[in-house]
Amino acid sequence: MLLFQLIRLLLRAIDLYILLITIYIVLTWLPQAQNTKLARWLQALCEPYLSYFDKIRIGMFGFSAIFGILFLQFVKLGIIQIAKFIF
């Protein structure tokens, strides 16, 4: 039972982090919002993770946020499959 609750908490944390990355992406498109306290906080939270995916470029476009979110989704699916196997 405790393991099930920990898995649910981990899945919710991944969902929350995906949401934070999405908000960060939207804020980077808005020049007025980039200097706000929220934008700086999200940058400090999201950029260390997204920097792992900065090396993946298609042309001159960076898709680090998309690849970062896709990776988190795959991790989430893997956790769900492991949980199904355990329970």
PEQUI-V290490 format. One record per residue. N is the residue number from 1. PHI is phi as a letter, one per 20 degrees, with the letter a starting at -180 (999 if undefined). PSI is psi in radians with two decimals (* if undefined). D_CENTER is the distance of its C-alpha to the mean C-alpha in whole Angstrom. Layout:
<<N | PHI | PSI | D_CENTER> <N | PHI | PSI | D_CENTER>>
This chain:
<<1 | 999 | -0.76 | 27> <2 | f | -0.70 | 25> <3 | f | -0.71 | 23> <4 | f | -0.74 | 22> <5 | f | -0.64 | 21> <6 | f | -0.69 | 19> <7 | f | -0.76 | 17> <8 | f | -0.71 | 17> <9 | f | -0.74 | 15> <10 | f | -0.73 | 13> <11 | f | -0.69 | 12> <12 | f | -0.62 | 12> <13 | f | -0.69 | 10> <14 | f | -0.76 | 7> <15 | f | -0.74 | 8> <16 | f | -0.73 | 8> <17 | f | -0.66 | 5> <18 | f | -0.72 | 4> <19 | f | -0.74 | 7> <20 | f | -0.70 | 7> <21 | f | -0.73 | 5> <22 | f | -0.77 | 8> <23 | f | -0.70 | 10> <24 | f | -0.73 | 10> <25 | f | -0.82 | 11> <26 | f | -0.72 | 13> <27 | f | -0.51 | 15> <28 | f | -0.37 | 15> <29 | e | -0.26 | 17> <30 | d | 1.88 | 20> <31 | g | -0.61 | 22> <32 | f | -0.48 | 23> <33 | e | -0.18 | 20> <34 | f | -0.39 | 19> <35 | d | 0.22 | 21> <36 | e | 2.86 | 21> <37 | f | -0.68 | 20> <38 | f | -0.76 | 16> <39 | f | -0.72 | 15> <40 | f | -0.67 | 16> <41 | f | -0.78 | 15> <42 | f | -0.64 | 11> <43 | f | -0.77 | 12> <44 | f | -0.52 | 13> <45 | e | -0.65 | 10> <46 | e | -0.62 | 7> <47 | f | -0.70 | 10> <48 | g | -0.68 | 11> <49 | f | -0.80 | 8> <50 | f | -0.39 | 8> <51 | f | -0.42 | 12> <52 | f | -0.48 | 12> <53 | d | 0.04 | 11> <54 | f | -0.44 | 14> <55 | f | -0.30 | 17> <56 | e | 1.86 | 16> <57 | c | 2.50 | 18> <58 | d | 1.85 | 20> <59 | m | -2.33 | 23> <60 | d | 0.20 | 22> <61 | e | 2.42 | 19> <62 | d | 2.25 | 16> <63 | d | 0.54 | 13> <64 | f | -0.68 | 10> <65 | f | -0.72 | 8> <66 | f | -0.80 | 9> <67 | f | -0.63 | 9> <68 | f | -0.75 | 6> <69 | f | -0.74 | 5> <70 | f | -0.73 | 8> <71 | f | -0.75 | 8> <72 | f | -0.64 | 6> <73 | f | -0.71 | 9> <74 | f | -0.68 | 11> <75 | f | -0.75 | 11> <76 | f | -0.77 | 11> <77 | f | -0.69 | 14> <78 | f | -0.73 | 15> <79 | f | -0.72 | 15> <80 | f | -0.74 | 17> <81 | f | -0.70 | 20> <82 | f | -0.72 | 20> <83 | f | -0.69 | 21> <84 | f | -0.65 | 23> <85 | f | -0.69 | 25> <86 | f | -0.76 | 26> <87 | e | * | 27>>
